[in-house]
Amino acid sequence: MSAEPLRVIQVGAGSMGRAWLGALADSPDVTLAGLVDLDVDTARLAAAECGHPDVPVAATLDGLADVVADAVLNVTVPAAHRTVSTEALLAGRPVLCEKPLAETVADGLAMVAAARVGKRLLMVSQSRRYWANLTAFRRLLAQIGPIGILDCQLFRGPRFGGFRDQMDDPLLVDMAIHQFDLARDLLGGDPTAVYCESYNPAWSWYRGDAAAEATFEFGGGKRFHFSGSWCSPGLETSWNGTWRASGAGGTALWNGDDAPVGQDVDGRPIEVEVMPEPEGIAGSLAEFVAAVRAGASPATEAGGNVLSLSMVEAAVQSAREHCRVDIAQVLADAHAAALAADHPPEVAAELRSWSAVPPSETTAA
């Protein structure tokens, strides 16, 4: 594909959709070809206010069938991710999908199958992977590795109101996907099991459990420890969490906002340079464009990201059943559920053909 701006149809014009409309307007690498939302009037207003006054608007992707587009940006609610992404992928368009990939691992696996059938890229926007100081933290870890112990603390006191206040597991389901996904990235592997306890402090304003502690086992004896709360106002951590990594060559710390620090086994500081780069959703967008142009597989391609989603599902299951949960069993159960669900025939056939879950082969862009 040429270096001409990527023509993108965005689906979803809510609050997160507006953020993406702004990112698209700021990027020289993309142009908004169309906007889809069930509320067409809201979509037109959002487009105009975010710098896209003349973009075609419709209530469905079918309504923009005559629009020439190279890719689809899926910013719908998680319950609609599978339907919208599958339609786009089977129509031959790569998709950048807001996190989480899907509401369930079963739906996520079906989306991976659709990407393989359509032979198009399905990438998840794990926007918190894209921070200049995080990139510097990665370089520190490479100097002190291999990493065997990774810890993250996330303590905030947001008062969102609305649906989050009524969720069963607001911290684990709505937030922890960021930290769990980043743990896979920083440890350079995938989890094998988890033990998690969730709870709700007496002063919590959430109906469901707003605090949790989880220990994930990774291959090679590695461990990731997560401790967090969404009802802890005062002295709050970064939204990225605070991180500590221990390796054979020393220790590295990152407070989630500023430049990381490191120290080797002899107590000497380890220097690392922070380089400017696109951050947040702008970073996701830049990697997606580069992957589509090069036919490459990005770091958050859906086939791998479904494992991050499985960490959430496994942690919730562990907390509810008060037991250690094997990630492989979570994936197997999700595959069985996906096989039992209703899918386009070619997607169902792809799911049936898998000998491993998720399949190891990457999908071409």
Phi, psi and chi 1 to 4 in degrees:
 res  aa     phi    psi   chi1   chi2   chi3   chi4
   1 MET       -  144.9 -174.9  170.9  -70.1      -
   2 SER   -73.7  173.7   72.0      -      -      -
   3 ALA   -85.8    9.5      -      -      -      -
   4 GLU   -61.8  152.1  -69.2  -65.6  -44.3      -
   5 PRO   -53.7  137.6  -27.1   35.9      -      -
   6 LEU   -73.4  126.6 -156.8   68.8      -      -
   7 ARG   -86.9  117.0  -63.5  164.1  -63.5 -168.6
   8 VAL  -118.4  134.7  174.8      -      -      -
   9 ILE   -98.6  123.9  -68.0  176.1      -      -
  10 GLN   -98.4  134.9  177.2  173.0  -45.8      -
  11 VAL  -113.1  114.8 -174.2      -      -      -
  12 GLY   116.1  122.9      -      -      -      -
  13 ALA  -130.1   29.2      -      -      -      -
  14 GLY   -79.2 -155.4      -      -      -      -
  15 SER   -63.3  -43.8   58.5      -      -      -
  16 MET   -71.2  -33.1 -164.1   63.6 -157.4      -
  17 GLY   -60.4  -38.7      -      -      -      -
  18 ARG   -64.1  -39.9  -77.4  175.0  171.2  -96.0
  19 ALA   -60.6  -41.1      -      -      -      -
  20 TRP   -69.7  -37.2  -85.9  105.2      -      -
  21 LEU   -60.1  -37.9  -72.9  169.8      -      -
  22 GLY   -66.2  -40.8      -      -      -      -
  23 ALA   -64.8  -39.5      -      -      -      -
  24 LEU   -64.2  -40.7  -65.2  177.0      -      -
  25 ALA   -65.0  -31.0      -      -      -      -
  26 ASP   -84.0  -14.6  -68.8  -19.4      -      -
  27 SER   -93.5  129.9  173.0      -      -      -
  28 PRO   -78.2   -7.7   30.5  -35.8      -      -
  29 ASP   -92.7   -5.0  -64.8  -40.0      -      -
  30 VAL  -137.8  159.7  -63.7      -      -      -
  31 THR  -137.3  140.5 -177.0      -      -      -
  32 LEU   -80.2  115.6 -175.1   64.0      -      -
  33 ALA   -91.4  -22.5      -      -      -      -
  34 GLY  -174.0  159.6      -      -      -      -
  35 LEU  -133.1  132.0  179.9   59.9      -      -
  36 VAL  -119.1  132.2  173.9      -      -      -
  37 ASP  -159.4  145.5 -165.3  -83.2      -      -
  38 LEU   -60.5  -31.0  -67.0  174.9      -      -
  39 ASP   -98.4   93.9 -172.1  -26.4      -      -
  40 VAL   -64.1  -38.3  174.3      -      -      -
  41 ASP   -64.1  -42.2  -68.8  -24.6      -      -
  42 THR   -62.6  -39.6  -65.9      -      -      -
  43 ALA   -63.5  -43.9      -      -      -      -
  44 ARG   -62.2  -41.6  -71.5 -162.5  179.0   98.3
  45 LEU   -65.4  -43.7  179.1   61.5      -      -
  46 ALA   -63.2  -42.5      -      -      -      -
  47 ALA   -61.4  -45.5      -      -      -      -
  48 ALA   -64.7  -42.4      -      -      -      -
  49 GLU   -73.1  -19.1  -68.0 -179.9  -11.3      -
  50 CYS  -105.4   15.5  -64.7      -      -      -
  51 GLY    95.4   15.7      -      -      -      -
  52 HIS  -128.5   61.7  -49.4  -83.2      -      -
  53 PRO   -67.4  -24.6   25.3  -35.2      -      -
  54 ASP  -109.2   11.1  -59.1  -40.5      -      -
  55 VAL   -71.3  140.8   69.0      -      -      -
  56 PRO   -63.0  140.2  -20.1   31.3      -      -
  57 VAL  -128.7  141.5  174.8      -      -      -
  58 ALA  -150.2  167.6      -      -      -      -
  59 ALA   -86.5  -17.9      -      -      -      -
  60 THR  -141.2  163.0   64.6      -      -      -
  61 LEU   -62.0  -37.0  -87.5  173.0      -      -
  62 ASP   -58.7  -31.0  -79.5  -14.2      -      -
  63 GLY   -68.1  -14.4      -      -      -      -
  64 LEU  -114.0   30.5  -63.2 -179.5      -      -
  65 ALA   -60.5  -28.3      -      -      -      -
  66 ASP   -87.8   -2.9  -65.2  -26.4      -      -
  67 VAL   -82.9  129.9  170.3      -      -      -
  68 VAL   -79.0  121.2  177.8      -      -      -
  69 ALA  -144.9  148.2      -      -      -      -
  70 ASP   -98.0  -20.2  -55.9  -55.4      -      -
  71 ALA  -160.2  166.0      -      -      -      -
  72 VAL  -124.3  136.0  167.7      -      -      -
  73 LEU  -107.1  115.4  172.3   58.0      -      -
  74 ASN   -99.4  104.4 -174.0   -8.1      -      -
  75 VAL  -119.0   32.9 -159.6      -      -      -
  76 THR   -79.1  176.8   58.3      -      -      -
  77 VAL   -67.9  152.2  -63.8      -      -      -
  78 PRO   -53.0  -33.2  -30.8   38.1      -      -
  79 ALA   -63.3  -22.4      -      -      -      -
  80 ALA   -99.4   -2.9      -      -      -      -
  81 HIS   -58.5  -45.9  -78.2 -175.9      -      -
  82 ARG   -64.2  -45.7  176.2  167.8   67.4   90.5
  83 THR   -63.2  -48.6  -60.3      -      -      -
  84 VAL   -67.6  -46.0  171.2      -      -      -
  85 SER   -65.3  -41.5  -66.2      -      -      -
  86 THR   -62.0  -43.8  -62.4      -      -      -
  87 GLU   -59.0  -44.8 -179.8 -179.5   -7.2      -
  88 ALA   -67.6  -44.1      -      -      -      -
  89 LEU   -64.5  -43.3  -68.4  162.4      -      -
  90 LEU   -70.5  -18.2  -64.0 -175.6      -      -
  91 ALA   -87.8    1.5      -      -      -      -
  92 GLY    91.4   18.6      -      -      -      -
  93 ARG  -113.2  128.4  -72.1  169.1  172.4  158.7
  94 PRO   -64.1  155.1   21.2  -30.2      -      -
  95 VAL  -130.9  133.5  174.3      -      -      -
  96 LEU  -105.9  117.4  175.6   58.3      -      -
  97 CYS  -113.3  133.5 -176.9      -      -      -
  98 GLU   -60.3  152.1 -111.0  -60.7  -27.6      -
  99 LYS   -75.2  154.6   70.9   87.1 -171.7  170.0
 100 PRO   -73.1  160.8   32.2  -37.2      -      -
 101 LEU   -50.7  -43.7  172.8   62.2      -      -
 102 ALA  -159.0  172.7      -      -      -      -
 103 GLU   -71.0  -31.0  -78.9 -165.9  -47.1      -
 104 THR  -133.6  158.4   65.2      -      -      -
 105 VAL   -63.0  -35.8  177.8      -      -      -
 106 ALA   -59.1  -45.9      -      -      -      -
 107 ASP   -65.5  -37.5  -82.6   -4.6      -      -
 108 GLY   -61.8  -41.0      -      -      -      -
 109 LEU   -65.2  -37.6  -68.6  174.9      -      -
 110 ALA   -64.3  -35.4      -      -      -      -
 111 MET   -69.3  -38.3  -67.9  165.6   68.6      -
 112 VAL   -61.2  -41.4  172.6      -      -      -
 113 ALA   -62.7  -41.2      -      -      -      -
 114 ALA   -63.5  -38.0      -      -      -      -
 115 ALA   -64.3  -38.5      -      -      -      -
 116 ARG   -70.7  -38.5  -70.2  168.2   62.7   85.6
 117 VAL   -64.9  -46.0  169.1      -      -      -
 118 GLY   -77.2  -10.3      -      -      -      -
 119 LYS    54.4   43.6  -65.5 -177.0  171.7   58.6
 120 ARG  -133.0  154.7  -68.7  -64.5 -177.0  -90.4
 121 LEU   -71.7  134.4  170.2   66.1      -      -
 122 LEU  -121.3  111.0  173.5   58.5      -      -
 123 MET  -116.9  143.3  173.2  179.5  157.4      -
 124 VAL  -101.6  136.3 -175.8      -      -      -
 125 SER   -84.2   86.4  175.6      -      -      -
 126 GLN   -88.3   78.6  -69.1  -73.4  169.3      -
 127 SER   -62.9  -23.5   57.8      -      -      -
 128 ARG   -78.4    2.6  -66.2 -171.8 -179.1  -86.2
 129 ARG   -78.7  -13.1  -78.1 -159.6 -177.9 -155.0
 130 TYR  -111.1   87.5  -56.5   94.9      -      -
 131 TRP  -143.6  135.8  -57.9   94.9      -      -
 132 ALA   -59.5  -42.0      -      -      -      -
 133 ASN   -70.0  -28.2  -71.7  -41.0      -      -
 134 LEU   -68.9  -39.9  171.5   58.4      -      -
 135 THR   -60.3  -39.9  -60.0      -      -      -
 136 ALA   -64.4  -38.1      -      -      -      -
 137 PHE   -61.9  -42.4 -172.7   52.2      -      -
 138 ARG   -57.1  -42.9  -70.8 -170.0 -173.0   99.7
 139 ARG   -66.5  -34.9  -68.8 -158.0  -61.3  -89.2
 140 LEU   -62.4  -43.9  -93.9 -178.6      -      -
 141 LEU   -62.4  -35.1  -92.8   54.8      -      -
 142 ALA   -64.4  -29.1      -      -      -      -
 143 GLN   -80.5  -26.6  -65.4 -176.2   57.7      -
 144 ILE  -106.7    0.1   65.7  169.7      -      -
 145 GLY   -69.8  173.9      -      -      -      -
 146 PRO   -71.7  146.2   27.4  -34.8      -      -
 147 ILE   -84.4  130.7  -56.3  -58.2      -      -
 148 GLY  -116.2  -22.7      -      -      -      -
 149 ILE  -131.4  126.3  -54.9  171.6      -      -
 150 LEU  -131.3  127.1 -175.7   64.9      -      -
 151 ASP  -122.9  142.5  -72.4   88.9      -      -
 152 CYS  -138.1  133.0  175.7      -      -      -
 153 GLN  -119.2  133.2  -68.0 -172.4  -28.2      -
 154 LEU  -132.8  108.2  175.6   76.3      -      -
 155 PHE  -129.7  110.9  -74.0   85.6      -      -
 156 ARG  -135.5  168.6  -52.7  -79.6  -54.3 -174.4
 157 GLY  -134.8   52.8      -      -      -      -
 158 PRO   -72.5  140.3   30.0  -36.0      -      -
 159 ARG  -111.8   84.7  -68.7 -177.2  176.8  -90.8
 160 PHE   -72.4  -41.1  -62.6  109.5      -      -
 161 GLY    73.8  176.9      -      -      -      -
 162 GLY    72.2 -149.0      -      -      -      -
 163 PHE   -64.9  -32.6   72.3   92.2      -      -
 164 ARG   -62.5  -34.9  -70.1 -179.2 -179.7   88.6
 165 ASP   -64.7  -20.1  -73.8    5.4      -      -
 166 GLN  -106.5   -1.0  -59.0  -56.9  -43.6      -
 167 MET   -69.1  153.9  -68.9  175.2   67.5      -
 168 ASP   -69.7  -40.5  -70.1  -24.5      -      -
 169 ASP  -136.5   69.3  -59.8  -81.5      -      -
 170 PRO   -60.4  -41.7   21.1  -32.5      -      -
 171 LEU   -67.7  -51.0  176.5   71.2      -      -
 172 LEU   -66.0  -43.4  -73.1  173.8      -      -
 173 VAL   -82.8  -38.5  172.2      -      -      -
 174 ASP   -95.8  -21.3 -162.5   58.5      -      -
 175 MET  -121.8  -43.9 -177.0   65.9 -157.9      -
 176 ALA   -64.4  -16.6      -      -      -      -
 177 ILE   -54.7  -34.2 -179.0   69.0      -      -
 178 HIS   -63.5  -50.7  -75.5  -62.0      -      -
 179 GLN   -70.3  -37.6  -74.1   71.2   39.9      -
 180 PHE   -65.0  -42.8  -67.4  177.8      -      -
 181 ASP   -63.8  -40.2  176.6   74.0      -      -
 182 LEU   -67.7  -32.1 -169.8   51.6      -      -
 183 ALA   -62.7  -41.8      -      -      -      -
 184 ARG   -59.7  -42.2  -72.2 -176.7   52.1 -117.8
 185 ASP   -63.7  -50.0  173.8   32.3      -      -
 186 LEU   -72.5  -33.2  -64.3  175.1      -      -
 187 LEU   -84.2  -13.1  -73.7  173.6      -      -
 188 GLY    66.0   36.3      -      -      -      -
 189 GLY  -164.1 -169.0      -      -      -      -
 190 ASP  -124.5  149.3  -65.8  -44.4      -      -
 191 PRO   -74.6  154.5   30.5  -36.0      -      -
 192 THR  -112.1  -27.2   56.6      -      -      -
 193 ALA  -161.9  164.7      -      -      -      -
 194 VAL  -148.2  145.8   62.4      -      -      -
 195 TYR  -122.7  127.9 -179.5   78.0      -      -
 196 CYS  -136.1  141.3  178.3      -      -      -
 197 GLU  -123.9  129.3  -67.0 -177.0  -10.9      -
 198 SER  -117.9  154.8   65.6      -      -      -
 199 TYR  -160.3  172.2   55.6  100.2      -      -
 200 ASN  -133.4  107.6 -149.7   26.0      -      -
 201 PRO   -56.2  154.6  -26.8   36.4      -      -
 202 ALA   -59.5  -29.4      -      -      -      -
 203 TRP   -90.3    0.5   65.3   85.0      -      -
 204 SER   -60.9  141.4  172.9      -      -      -
 205 TRP   -96.9    7.5   49.4   92.0      -      -
 206 TYR   -96.5  148.2  -64.9   87.8      -      -
 207 ARG   -72.9  -44.1 -177.2 -172.6   63.7   79.9
 208 GLY   -91.9 -179.6      -      -      -      -
 209 ASP   -66.5  121.2  -73.1   -7.4      -      -
 210 ALA  -105.1    6.5      -      -      -      -
 211 ALA  -139.4  151.8      -      -      -      -
 212 ALA  -160.5  154.8      -      -      -      -
 213 GLU  -132.7  132.7  -62.7  177.4    1.6      -
 214 ALA  -140.9  142.5      -      -      -      -
 215 THR  -122.3  118.3  -63.6      -      -      -
 216 PHE  -101.4  135.3  -72.9   90.3      -      -
 217 GLU   -92.9  136.2  -57.7  169.0   28.3      -
 218 PHE  -119.7  163.8  -80.0   69.1      -      -
 219 GLY   -57.9  151.9      -      -      -      -
 220 GLY    74.9   17.3      -      -      -      -
 221 GLY    78.8   10.0      -      -      -      -
 222 LYS   -73.3  151.8  -60.1  176.2 -177.4  178.8
 223 ARG  -133.0  142.5  -67.2  -70.2 -171.5  -85.3
 224 PHE  -122.0  122.4  166.9   55.0      -      -
 225 HIS  -109.6  127.5  -53.5  -75.1      -      -
 226 PHE  -121.8  132.6  171.1   80.9      -      -
 227 SER  -136.0  127.8  178.1      -      -      -
 228 GLY  -155.4  162.8      -      -      -      -
 229 SER  -154.1  142.8  165.4      -      -      -
 230 TRP  -106.7   12.9 -104.6    5.7      -      -
 231 CYS  -132.0   45.7   56.9      -      -      -
 232 SER  -126.8   72.2  -65.1      -      -      -
 233 PRO   -70.0  150.9   26.1  -33.7      -      -
 234 GLY    95.3  131.2      -      -      -      -
 235 LEU    49.2   45.7  -61.4  176.8      -      -
 236 GLU   -71.5  150.2  -64.1 -178.6  -11.2      -
 237 THR   -78.8  172.0   67.0      -      -      -
 238 SER   -60.6  154.4  163.7      -      -      -
 239 TRP   -61.3  -25.1  -84.7  108.5      -      -
 240 ASN   -78.2  -12.8  -69.5  -43.5      -      -
 241 GLY    87.5  167.4      -      -      -      -
 242 THR  -108.2  139.4   61.6      -      -      -
 243 TRP  -125.6  143.6  -64.6   79.6      -      -
 244 ARG  -135.2  127.7 -179.1 -175.3 -175.6   99.3
 245 ALA  -123.7  130.9      -      -      -      -
 246 SER  -115.6  129.6  -62.5      -      -      -
 247 GLY  -134.5  179.8      -      -      -      -
 248 ALA   -63.0  -26.0      -      -      -      -
 249 GLY  -104.7    6.3      -      -      -      -
 250 GLY   144.8 -158.3      -      -      -      -
 251 THR  -135.4  145.2  -66.8      -      -      -
 252 ALA  -129.9  142.7      -      -      -      -
 253 LEU  -124.6  142.2  -55.6  176.0      -      -
 254 TRP  -140.8  125.5 -177.5   45.7      -      -
 255 ASN   -84.1    4.4   66.9    8.4      -      -
 256 GLY    91.0  -13.2      -      -      -      -
 257 ASP  -124.9  -48.9  -70.7  -32.6      -      -
 258 ASP   -96.1 -177.6  -55.8  -45.9      -      -
 259 ALA   -63.8  142.5      -      -      -      -
 260 PRO   -76.0  164.8   30.6  -36.2      -      -
 261 VAL  -128.9  151.2  -64.2      -      -      -
 262 GLY  -141.6  158.4      -      -      -      -
 263 GLN  -145.0  134.4 -167.6  174.9   85.8      -
 264 ASP   -85.2 -177.6   67.4   16.3      -      -
 265 VAL   -66.5  -17.7  -67.8      -      -      -
 266 ASP   -96.8    7.1  -63.7  -43.3      -      -
 267 GLY    83.8   10.3      -      -      -      -
 268 ARG   -89.6  139.1  -65.1  170.6  -60.2 -163.3
 269 PRO   -66.2  146.3   23.3  -32.4      -      -
 270 ILE  -106.3  122.0  -55.7  172.5      -      -
 271 GLU   -85.2  141.3  -58.5  -64.9  -28.0      -
 272 VAL  -146.7  138.6   63.7      -      -      -
 273 GLU   -93.7  138.6 -174.4  177.0    5.4      -
 274 VAL   -97.9  120.8  178.2      -      -      -
 275 MET  -106.4  142.2  -56.2  -65.6  -68.8      -
 276 PRO   -67.0  145.6   23.4  -33.1      -      -
 277 GLU  -161.6  161.0   63.4  179.8   62.0      -
 278 PRO   -62.0  137.5  -19.7   31.5      -      -
 279 GLU  -121.4  159.5  -64.7 -172.9  -41.2      -
 280 GLY    62.2 -139.8      -      -      -      -
 281 ILE   -67.0  -24.8   61.2  175.4      -      -
 282 ALA   -64.1  -35.8      -      -      -      -
 283 GLY   -68.1  -42.1      -      -      -      -
 284 SER   -58.4  -46.2  -69.2      -      -      -
 285 LEU   -62.8  -43.7 -178.4   61.5      -      -
 286 ALA   -62.1  -41.6      -      -      -      -
 287 GLU   -69.0  -37.5 -177.8  164.6    7.5      -
 288 PHE   -62.3  -47.5  178.0   70.2      -      -
 289 VAL   -59.7  -45.4  171.6      -      -      -
 290 ALA   -62.6  -40.2      -      -      -      -
 291 ALA   -67.9  -41.4      -      -      -      -
 292 VAL   -63.5  -44.1  170.3      -      -      -
 293 ARG   -64.9  -37.1  -74.1  174.5  173.3  169.1
 294 ALA   -93.7   -8.0      -      -      -      -
 295 GLY    67.1   32.7      -      -      -      -
 296 ALA  -102.1  170.3      -      -      -      -
 297 SER  -105.8  114.7 -179.6      -      -      -
 298 PRO   -75.8  171.3   30.2  -35.4      -      -
 299 ALA   -62.2  -30.7      -      -      -      -
 300 THR  -110.0   33.6   57.7      -      -      -
 301 GLU   -57.7  145.0 -175.4  -93.4  -26.1      -
 302 ALA   -61.8  -32.4      -      -      -      -
 303 GLY   -60.2  -32.9      -      -      -      -
 304 GLY   -88.0  -37.9      -      -      -      -
 305 ASN   -65.3  -24.8 -174.3  -98.8      -      -
 306 VAL   -61.3  -23.4   74.5      -      -      -
 307 LEU   -71.2  -34.1  -68.2  164.3      -      -
 308 SER   -64.3  -42.3  -61.4      -      -      -
 309 LEU   -63.0  -36.2 -174.0   60.6      -      -
 310 SER   -66.2  -28.6   74.0      -      -      -
 311 MET   -64.0  -40.0  -66.7  174.3   73.0      -
 312 VAL   -64.1  -49.4  174.8      -      -      -
 313 GLU   -63.1  -40.0 -156.3  158.5  -70.7      -
 314 ALA   -67.5  -38.9      -      -      -      -
 315 ALA   -64.8  -42.8      -      -      -      -
 316 VAL   -62.3  -44.5  170.3      -      -      -
 317 GLN   -61.7  -43.4 -179.6 -178.9  -23.7      -
 318 SER   -61.4  -43.5  174.9      -      -      -
 319 ALA   -64.3  -37.5      -      -      -      -
 320 ARG   -77.5  -34.1  -69.5  176.8 -179.2  171.8
 321 GLU   -98.7   -5.3  -61.6  178.6    1.5      -
 322 HIS    56.0   49.5  -54.1  -72.4      -      -
 323 CYS  -151.9  162.8   65.0      -      -      -
 324 ARG   -72.4  136.1  176.1 -180.0  176.2  -84.8
 325 VAL  -120.1  130.7  171.6      -      -      -
 326 ASP   -81.3  129.2  -73.2  -30.8      -      -
 327 ILE   -63.8  -37.9  -56.5  -67.8      -      -
 328 ALA   -59.5  -37.3      -      -      -      -
 329 GLN   -70.9  -36.6 -171.8   60.1   54.8      -
 330 VAL   -59.9  -44.2  170.1      -      -      -
 331 LEU   -66.7  -40.1  -70.6  165.8      -      -
 332 ALA   -64.1  -43.3      -      -      -      -
 333 ASP   -64.3  -38.9  -68.6  -15.2      -      -
 334 ALA   -66.4  -38.4      -      -      -      -
 335 HIS   -62.8  -42.5 -173.0 -138.5      -      -
 336 ALA   -62.1  -41.1      -      -      -      -
 337 ALA   -66.1  -38.5      -      -      -      -
 338 ALA   -65.6  -39.5      -      -      -      -
 339 LEU   -64.3  -29.9  -71.5  171.4      -      -
 340 ALA   -84.0  -11.6      -      -      -      -
 341 ALA   -87.0  170.6      -      -      -      -
 342 ASP   -90.1  122.3 -174.7   27.7      -      -
 343 HIS  -138.7  161.5  -57.3  -68.5      -      -
 344 PRO   -54.4  145.1  -26.5   35.0      -      -
 345 PRO   -52.8  -40.8  -25.5   34.2      -      -
 346 GLU   -69.9  -31.6   60.2  -90.5   43.6      -
 347 VAL   -70.7  -42.8  172.8      -      -      -
 348 ALA   -60.5  -41.3      -      -      -      -
 349 ALA   -64.8  -39.2      -      -      -      -
 350 GLU   -63.2  -44.4  173.2   65.4   24.7      -
 351 LEU   -60.1  -40.4  -75.8  165.8      -      -
 352 ARG   -67.7  -24.5  -72.8 -165.8  -60.2  -91.1
 353 SER   -81.6   -9.6   73.7      -      -      -
 354 TRP   -74.1  132.1  -69.4   -5.0      -      -
 355 SER   -98.8  -14.0   58.0      -      -      -
 356 ALA  -136.7  150.7      -      -      -      -
 357 VAL  -129.8  122.3 -179.3      -      -      -
 358 PRO   -73.6  162.6   30.6  -36.5      -      -
 359 PRO   -64.1  148.5   24.3  -33.4      -      -
 360 SER   -83.7  -21.4   57.7      -      -      -
 361 GLU   -71.1  140.5  -59.2  170.8   30.4      -
 362 THR   -84.6  158.5   56.8      -      -      -
 363 THR   -98.6  132.2  -56.5      -      -      -
 364 ALA   -69.1  147.3      -      -      -      -
 365 ALA   -79.6      -      -      -      -      -
